[in-house]
């Protein structure tokens, strides 16, 4: 998913940068600005009509991390809000980086 995002971003930079300069060689700048603005409208319209992703799945995934489960089982004497905050930190921050560096 990250690769497709980066590829799309770089293609958009090429179209907006080099493509605009190439088009400006053929047609007036005013028309080039209209074309680039129309290309940007595709993104705006997509954002307006796309459905918001489900957020609960990410929170559930964080709570299923093995480090989070181990922490939650061994820290029953701590306040619930503090346990939840530390569990979130372990699942959202520590676990992804630990998988990256292992």
Phi and psi in radians as a Rosetta constraint file:
Dihedral C 1 N 2 CA 2 C 2 CIRCULARHARMONIC -1.133 0.35
Dihedral N 2 CA 2 C 2 N 3 CIRCULARHARMONIC -0.667 0.35
Dihedral C 2 N 3 CA 3 C 3 CIRCULARHARMONIC -1.118 0.35
Dihedral N 3 CA 3 C 3 N 4 CIRCULARHARMONIC -0.757 0.35
Dihedral C 3 N 4 CA 4 C 4 CIRCULARHARMONIC -1.160 0.35
Dihedral N 4 CA 4 C 4 N 5 CIRCULARHARMONIC -0.617 0.35
Dihedral C 4 N 5 CA 5 C 5 CIRCULARHARMONIC -1.102 0.35
Dihedral N 5 CA 5 C 5 N 6 CIRCULARHARMONIC -0.812 0.35
Dihedral C 5 N 6 CA 6 C 6 CIRCULARHARMONIC -1.168 0.35
Dihedral N 6 CA 6 C 6 N 7 CIRCULARHARMONIC -0.711 0.35
Dihedral C 6 N 7 CA 7 C 7 CIRCULARHARMONIC -1.085 0.35
Dihedral N 7 CA 7 C 7 N 8 CIRCULARHARMONIC -0.774 0.35
Dihedral C 7 N 8 CA 8 C 8 CIRCULARHARMONIC -1.086 0.35
Dihedral N 8 CA 8 C 8 N 9 CIRCULARHARMONIC -0.723 0.35
Dihedral C 8 N 9 CA 9 C 9 CIRCULARHARMONIC -1.095 0.35
Dihedral N 9 CA 9 C 9 N 10 CIRCULARHARMONIC -0.775 0.35
Dihedral C 9 N 10 CA 10 C 10 CIRCULARHARMONIC -1.220 0.35
Dihedral N 10 CA 10 C 10 N 11 CIRCULARHARMONIC -0.638 0.35
Dihedral C 10 N 11 CA 11 C 11 CIRCULARHARMONIC -1.125 0.35
Dihedral N 11 CA 11 C 11 N 12 CIRCULARHARMONIC -0.683 0.35
Dihedral C 11 N 12 CA 12 C 12 CIRCULARHARMONIC -1.121 0.35
Dihedral N 12 CA 12 C 12 N 13 CIRCULARHARMONIC -0.670 0.35
Dihedral C 12 N 13 CA 13 C 13 CIRCULARHARMONIC -1.112 0.35
Dihedral N 13 CA 13 C 13 N 14 CIRCULARHARMONIC -0.705 0.35
Dihedral C 13 N 14 CA 14 C 14 CIRCULARHARMONIC -1.141 0.35
Dihedral N 14 CA 14 C 14 N 15 CIRCULARHARMONIC -0.753 0.35
Dihedral C 14 N 15 CA 15 C 15 CIRCULARHARMONIC -1.131 0.35
Dihedral N 15 CA 15 C 15 N 16 CIRCULARHARMONIC -0.779 0.35
Dihedral C 15 N 16 CA 16 C 16 CIRCULARHARMONIC -1.243 0.35
Dihedral N 16 CA 16 C 16 N 17 CIRCULARHARMONIC -0.623 0.35
Dihedral C 16 N 17 CA 17 C 17 CIRCULARHARMONIC -1.557 0.35
Dihedral N 17 CA 17 C 17 N 18 CIRCULARHARMONIC -1.318 0.35
Dihedral C 17 N 18 CA 18 C 18 CIRCULARHARMONIC -1.179 0.35
Dihedral N 18 CA 18 C 18 N 19 CIRCULARHARMONIC -0.644 0.35
Dihedral C 18 N 19 CA 19 C 19 CIRCULARHARMONIC -1.119 0.35
Dihedral N 19 CA 19 C 19 N 20 CIRCULARHARMONIC -0.694 0.35
Dihedral C 19 N 20 CA 20 C 20 CIRCULARHARMONIC -1.153 0.35
Dihedral N 20 CA 20 C 20 N 21 CIRCULARHARMONIC -0.697 0.35
Dihedral C 20 N 21 CA 21 C 21 CIRCULARHARMONIC -1.160 0.35
Dihedral N 21 CA 21 C 21 N 22 CIRCULARHARMONIC -0.676 0.35
Dihedral C 21 N 22 CA 22 C 22 CIRCULARHARMONIC -1.139 0.35
Dihedral N 22 CA 22 C 22 N 23 CIRCULARHARMONIC -0.763 0.35
Dihedral C 22 N 23 CA 23 C 23 CIRCULARHARMONIC -1.151 0.35
Dihedral N 23 CA 23 C 23 N 24 CIRCULARHARMONIC -0.600 0.35
Dihedral C 23 N 24 CA 24 C 24 CIRCULARHARMONIC -1.158 0.35
Dihedral N 24 CA 24 C 24 N 25 CIRCULARHARMONIC -0.398 0.35
Dihedral C 24 N 25 CA 25 C 25 CIRCULARHARMONIC -1.268 0.35
Dihedral N 25 CA 25 C 25 N 26 CIRCULARHARMONIC -0.467 0.35
Dihedral C 25 N 26 CA 26 C 26 CIRCULARHARMONIC -1.721 0.35
Dihedral N 26 CA 26 C 26 N 27 CIRCULARHARMONIC -0.634 0.35
Dihedral C 26 N 27 CA 27 C 27 CIRCULARHARMONIC -2.277 0.35
Dihedral N 27 CA 27 C 27 N 28 CIRCULARHARMONIC 2.890 0.35
Dihedral C 27 N 28 CA 28 C 28 CIRCULARHARMONIC -1.137 0.35
Dihedral N 28 CA 28 C 28 N 29 CIRCULARHARMONIC 2.689 0.35
Dihedral C 28 N 29 CA 29 C 29 CIRCULARHARMONIC -1.020 0.35
Dihedral N 29 CA 29 C 29 N 30 CIRCULARHARMONIC -0.636 0.35
Dihedral C 29 N 30 CA 30 C 30 CIRCULARHARMONIC -1.027 0.35
Dihedral N 30 CA 30 C 30 N 31 CIRCULARHARMONIC -0.744 0.35
Dihedral C 30 N 31 CA 31 C 31 CIRCULARHARMONIC -1.202 0.35
Dihedral N 31 CA 31 C 31 N 32 CIRCULARHARMONIC -0.616 0.35
Dihedral C 31 N 32 CA 32 C 32 CIRCULARHARMONIC -1.091 0.35
Dihedral N 32 CA 32 C 32 N 33 CIRCULARHARMONIC -0.746 0.35
Dihedral C 32 N 33 CA 33 C 33 CIRCULARHARMONIC -1.083 0.35
Dihedral N 33 CA 33 C 33 N 34 CIRCULARHARMONIC -0.683 0.35
Dihedral C 33 N 34 CA 34 C 34 CIRCULARHARMONIC -1.119 0.35
Dihedral N 34 CA 34 C 34 N 35 CIRCULARHARMONIC -0.707 0.35
Dihedral C 34 N 35 CA 35 C 35 CIRCULARHARMONIC -1.160 0.35
Dihedral N 35 CA 35 C 35 N 36 CIRCULARHARMONIC -0.786 0.35
Dihedral C 35 N 36 CA 36 C 36 CIRCULARHARMONIC -1.132 0.35
Dihedral N 36 CA 36 C 36 N 37 CIRCULARHARMONIC -0.670 0.35
Dihedral C 36 N 37 CA 37 C 37 CIRCULARHARMONIC -1.123 0.35
Dihedral N 37 CA 37 C 37 N 38 CIRCULARHARMONIC -0.677 0.35
Dihedral C 37 N 38 CA 38 C 38 CIRCULARHARMONIC -1.128 0.35
Dihedral N 38 CA 38 C 38 N 39 CIRCULARHARMONIC -0.651 0.35
Dihedral C 38 N 39 CA 39 C 39 CIRCULARHARMONIC -1.146 0.35
Dihedral N 39 CA 39 C 39 N 40 CIRCULARHARMONIC -0.614 0.35
Dihedral C 39 N 40 CA 40 C 40 CIRCULARHARMONIC -1.214 0.35
Dihedral N 40 CA 40 C 40 N 41 CIRCULARHARMONIC -0.523 0.35
Dihedral C 40 N 41 CA 41 C 41 CIRCULARHARMONIC -1.074 0.35
Dihedral N 41 CA 41 C 41 N 42 CIRCULARHARMONIC -0.504 0.35
Dihedral C 41 N 42 CA 42 C 42 CIRCULARHARMONIC -1.027 0.35
Dihedral N 42 CA 42 C 42 N 43 CIRCULARHARMONIC -0.792 0.35
Dihedral C 42 N 43 CA 43 C 43 CIRCULARHARMONIC -1.144 0.35
Dihedral N 43 CA 43 C 43 N 44 CIRCULARHARMONIC -0.743 0.35
Dihedral C 43 N 44 CA 44 C 44 CIRCULARHARMONIC -1.095 0.35
Dihedral N 44 CA 44 C 44 N 45 CIRCULARHARMONIC -0.766 0.35
Dihedral C 44 N 45 CA 45 C 45 CIRCULARHARMONIC -1.149 0.35
Dihedral N 45 CA 45 C 45 N 46 CIRCULARHARMONIC -0.686 0.35
Dihedral C 45 N 46 CA 46 C 46 CIRCULARHARMONIC -1.054 0.35
Dihedral N 46 CA 46 C 46 N 47 CIRCULARHARMONIC -0.783 0.35
Dihedral C 46 N 47 CA 47 C 47 CIRCULARHARMONIC -1.106 0.35
Dihedral N 47 CA 47 C 47 N 48 CIRCULARHARMONIC -0.646 0.35
Dihedral C 47 N 48 CA 48 C 48 CIRCULARHARMONIC -1.217 0.35
Dihedral N 48 CA 48 C 48 N 49 CIRCULARHARMONIC -0.579 0.35
Dihedral C 48 N 49 CA 49 C 49 CIRCULARHARMONIC -1.815 0.35
Dihedral N 49 CA 49 C 49 N 50 CIRCULARHARMONIC -0.154 0.35
Dihedral C 49 N 50 CA 50 C 50 CIRCULARHARMONIC -1.357 0.35
Dihedral N 50 CA 50 C 50 N 51 CIRCULARHARMONIC 2.581 0.35
Dihedral C 50 N 51 CA 51 C 51 CIRCULARHARMONIC -1.371 0.35
Dihedral N 51 CA 51 C 51 N 52 CIRCULARHARMONIC 2.480 0.35
Dihedral C 51 N 52 CA 52 C 52 CIRCULARHARMONIC -1.176 0.35
Dihedral N 52 CA 52 C 52 N 53 CIRCULARHARMONIC 2.323 0.35
Dihedral C 52 N 53 CA 53 C 53 CIRCULARHARMONIC -1.203 0.35
Dihedral N 53 CA 53 C 53 N 54 CIRCULARHARMONIC 2.729 0.35
Dihedral C 53 N 54 CA 54 C 54 CIRCULARHARMONIC -1.264 0.35
Dihedral N 54 CA 54 C 54 N 55 CIRCULARHARMONIC 2.183 0.35
Dihedral C 54 N 55 CA 55 C 55 CIRCULARHARMONIC -1.564 0.35
Dihedral N 55 CA 55 C 55 N 56 CIRCULARHARMONIC -0.374 0.35
Dihedral C 55 N 56 CA 56 C 56 CIRCULARHARMONIC -1.191 0.35
Dihedral N 56 CA 56 C 56 N 57 CIRCULARHARMONIC -0.482 0.35
Dihedral C 56 N 57 CA 57 C 57 CIRCULARHARMONIC -1.145 0.35
Dihedral N 57 CA 57 C 57 N 58 CIRCULARHARMONIC -0.630 0.35
Dihedral C 57 N 58 CA 58 C 58 CIRCULARHARMONIC -1.172 0.35
Dihedral N 58 CA 58 C 58 N 59 CIRCULARHARMONIC -0.728 0.35
Dihedral C 58 N 59 CA 59 C 59 CIRCULARHARMONIC -1.155 0.35
Dihedral N 59 CA 59 C 59 N 60 CIRCULARHARMONIC -0.685 0.35
Dihedral C 59 N 60 CA 60 C 60 CIRCULARHARMONIC -1.123 0.35
Dihedral N 60 CA 60 C 60 N 61 CIRCULARHARMONIC -0.692 0.35
Dihedral C 60 N 61 CA 61 C 61 CIRCULARHARMONIC -1.122 0.35
Dihedral N 61 CA 61 C 61 N 62 CIRCULARHARMONIC -0.676 0.35
Dihedral C 61 N 62 CA 62 C 62 CIRCULARHARMONIC -1.097 0.35
Dihedral N 62 CA 62 C 62 N 63 CIRCULARHARMONIC -0.743 0.35
Dihedral C 62 N 63 CA 63 C 63 CIRCULARHARMONIC -1.267 0.35
Dihedral N 63 CA 63 C 63 N 64 CIRCULARHARMONIC -0.229 0.35
Dihedral C 63 N 64 CA 64 C 64 CIRCULARHARMONIC -1.642 0.35
Dihedral N 64 CA 64 C 64 N 65 CIRCULARHARMONIC -0.006 0.35
Dihedral C 64 N 65 CA 65 C 65 CIRCULARHARMONIC -1.097 0.35
Dihedral N 65 CA 65 C 65 N 66 CIRCULARHARMONIC 2.468 0.35
Dihedral C 65 N 66 CA 66 C 66 CIRCULARHARMONIC -1.102 0.35
Dihedral N 66 CA 66 C 66 N 67 CIRCULARHARMONIC -0.658 0.35
Dihedral C 66 N 67 CA 67 C 67 CIRCULARHARMONIC -1.166 0.35
Dihedral N 67 CA 67 C 67 N 68 CIRCULARHARMONIC -0.644 0.35
Dihedral C 67 N 68 CA 68 C 68 CIRCULARHARMONIC -1.191 0.35
Dihedral N 68 CA 68 C 68 N 69 CIRCULARHARMONIC -0.764 0.35
Dihedral C 68 N 69 CA 69 C 69 CIRCULARHARMONIC -1.061 0.35
Dihedral N 69 CA 69 C 69 N 70 CIRCULARHARMONIC -0.784 0.35
Dihedral C 69 N 70 CA 70 C 70 CIRCULARHARMONIC -1.098 0.35
Dihedral N 70 CA 70 C 70 N 71 CIRCULARHARMONIC -0.710 0.35
Dihedral C 70 N 71 CA 71 C 71 CIRCULARHARMONIC -1.137 0.35
Dihedral N 71 CA 71 C 71 N 72 CIRCULARHARMONIC -0.796 0.35
Dihedral C 71 N 72 CA 72 C 72 CIRCULARHARMONIC -1.119 0.35
Dihedral N 72 CA 72 C 72 N 73 CIRCULARHARMONIC -0.619 0.35
Dihedral C 72 N 73 CA 73 C 73 CIRCULARHARMONIC -1.248 0.35
Dihedral N 73 CA 73 C 73 N 74 CIRCULARHARMONIC -0.539 0.35
Dihedral C 73 N 74 CA 74 C 74 CIRCULARHARMONIC -1.700 0.35
Dihedral N 74 CA 74 C 74 N 75 CIRCULARHARMONIC 0.103 0.35
Dihedral C 74 N 75 CA 75 C 75 CIRCULARHARMONIC -2.281 0.35
Dihedral N 75 CA 75 C 75 N 76 CIRCULARHARMONIC 0.836 0.35
Dihedral C 75 N 76 CA 76 C 76 CIRCULARHARMONIC -1.234 0.35
Dihedral N 76 CA 76 C 76 N 77 CIRCULARHARMONIC -0.369 0.35
Dihedral C 76 N 77 CA 77 C 77 CIRCULARHARMONIC -1.455 0.35
Dihedral N 77 CA 77 C 77 N 78 CIRCULARHARMONIC -0.141 0.35
Dihedral C 77 N 78 CA 78 C 78 CIRCULARHARMONIC -1.463 0.35
Dihedral N 78 CA 78 C 78 N 79 CIRCULARHARMONIC 2.725 0.35
Dihedral C 78 N 79 CA 79 C 79 CIRCULARHARMONIC -1.086 0.35
Dihedral N 79 CA 79 C 79 N 80 CIRCULARHARMONIC 2.550 0.35
Dihedral C 79 N 80 CA 80 C 80 CIRCULARHARMONIC -1.060 0.35
Dihedral N 80 CA 80 C 80 N 81 CIRCULARHARMONIC -0.705 0.35
Dihedral C 80 N 81 CA 81 C 81 CIRCULARHARMONIC -1.148 0.35
Dihedral N 81 CA 81 C 81 N 82 CIRCULARHARMONIC -0.700 0.35
Dihedral C 81 N 82 CA 82 C 82 CIRCULARHARMONIC -1.172 0.35
Dihedral N 82 CA 82 C 82 N 83 CIRCULARHARMONIC -0.717 0.35
Dihedral C 82 N 83 CA 83 C 83 CIRCULARHARMONIC -1.070 0.35
Dihedral N 83 CA 83 C 83 N 84 CIRCULARHARMONIC -0.736 0.35
Dihedral C 83 N 84 CA 84 C 84 CIRCULARHARMONIC -1.149 0.35
Dihedral N 84 CA 84 C 84 N 85 CIRCULARHARMONIC -0.701 0.35
Dihedral C 84 N 85 CA 85 C 85 CIRCULARHARMONIC -1.125 0.35
Dihedral N 85 CA 85 C 85 N 86 CIRCULARHARMONIC -0.796 0.35
Dihedral C 85 N 86 CA 86 C 86 CIRCULARHARMONIC -1.172 0.35
Dihedral N 86 CA 86 C 86 N 87 CIRCULARHARMONIC -0.658 0.35
Dihedral C 86 N 87 CA 87 C 87 CIRCULARHARMONIC -1.101 0.35
Dihedral N 87 CA 87 C 87 N 88 CIRCULARHARMONIC -0.737 0.35
Dihedral C 87 N 88 CA 88 C 88 CIRCULARHARMONIC -1.083 0.35
Dihedral N 88 CA 88 C 88 N 89 CIRCULARHARMONIC -0.781 0.35
Dihedral C 88 N 89 CA 89 C 89 CIRCULARHARMONIC -1.052 0.35
Dihedral N 89 CA 89 C 89 N 90 CIRCULARHARMONIC -0.768 0.35
Dihedral C 89 N 90 CA 90 C 90 CIRCULARHARMONIC -1.117 0.35
Dihedral N 90 CA 90 C 90 N 91 CIRCULARHARMONIC -0.776 0.35
Dihedral C 90 N 91 CA 91 C 91 CIRCULARHARMONIC -1.298 0.35
Dihedral N 91 CA 91 C 91 N 92 CIRCULARHARMONIC -0.635 0.35
Dihedral C 91 N 92 CA 92 C 92 CIRCULARHARMONIC -1.626 0.35
Dihedral N 92 CA 92 C 92 N 93 CIRCULARHARMONIC -0.499 0.35
Dihedral C 92 N 93 CA 93 C 93 CIRCULARHARMONIC -1.932 0.35
Dihedral N 93 CA 93 C 93 N 94 CIRCULARHARMONIC -0.942 0.35
Dihedral C 93 N 94 CA 94 C 94 CIRCULARHARMONIC -1.248 0.35
Dihedral N 94 CA 94 C 94 N 95 CIRCULARHARMONIC -0.855 0.35
Dihedral C 94 N 95 CA 95 C 95 CIRCULARHARMONIC -1.063 0.35
Dihedral N 95 CA 95 C 95 N 96 CIRCULARHARMONIC -0.829 0.35
Dihedral C 95 N 96 CA 96 C 96 CIRCULARHARMONIC -1.071 0.35
Dihedral N 96 CA 96 C 96 N 97 CIRCULARHARMONIC -0.694 0.35
Dihedral C 96 N 97 CA 97 C 97 CIRCULARHARMONIC -1.242 0.35
Dihedral N 97 CA 97 C 97 N 98 CIRCULARHARMONIC -0.587 0.35
Dihedral C 97 N 98 CA 98 C 98 CIRCULARHARMONIC -1.170 0.35
Dihedral N 98 CA 98 C 98 N 99 CIRCULARHARMONIC -0.628 0.35
Dihedral C 98 N 99 CA 99 C 99 CIRCULARHARMONIC -1.186 0.35
Dihedral N 99 CA 99 C 99 N 100 CIRCULARHARMONIC -0.574 0.35
Dihedral C 99 N 100 CA 100 C 100 CIRCULARHARMONIC -1.204 0.35
Dihedral N 100 CA 100 C 100 N 101 CIRCULARHARMONIC -0.699 0.35
Dihedral C 100 N 101 CA 101 C 101 CIRCULARHARMONIC -1.563 0.35
Dihedral N 101 CA 101 C 101 N 102 CIRCULARHARMONIC -0.167 0.35
